[in-house]
Amino acid sequence: MTDIDVVHVPYKGGAPALADLMAAQLTFMIENVPGTLPLVKSGKLRALAITSAERSPLVPNLPTMAEAGVAGYEMVGWNGIFVVKGTPGEIVARLSATLAKVLGLPDVREQMATLGAEPGGDTPQTFGTFVSAEAARWGKIIREKGIRPE
């Protein structure tokens, strides 16, 4: 998307890659906000852009990739809570309501922010639609690029 020739270096996780970035063995990397935000805030790393479509309230002065000149690039890390298929609807609704309450607590939101995470949450149906869309999107990219597990 940028016409920059880069070499992909596979790592077994963000921590070893960050260690090599800090040791100047890499010139740049794309990593999640929770893993890098403390290093950016301490001045040990320089953030160039955020890969989400919108700026993050955690780093409001950091431009998006589109704002930095790479239109169409969007990638976000996310976590979710899943249950076994066939779990009764009333249990799913109860879990969802409880999680929404917990994620809405000011101290939980504050703690997540210190880790560089933004709590989300919606209905299980909305989350299911999101997961399906992500699977389709990344599945297409994996097939197009011929990506195979190592």
Helices and strands as residue ranges (DSSP letters): H 14-22, H 33-41, H 89-104, H 106-114, H 124-145
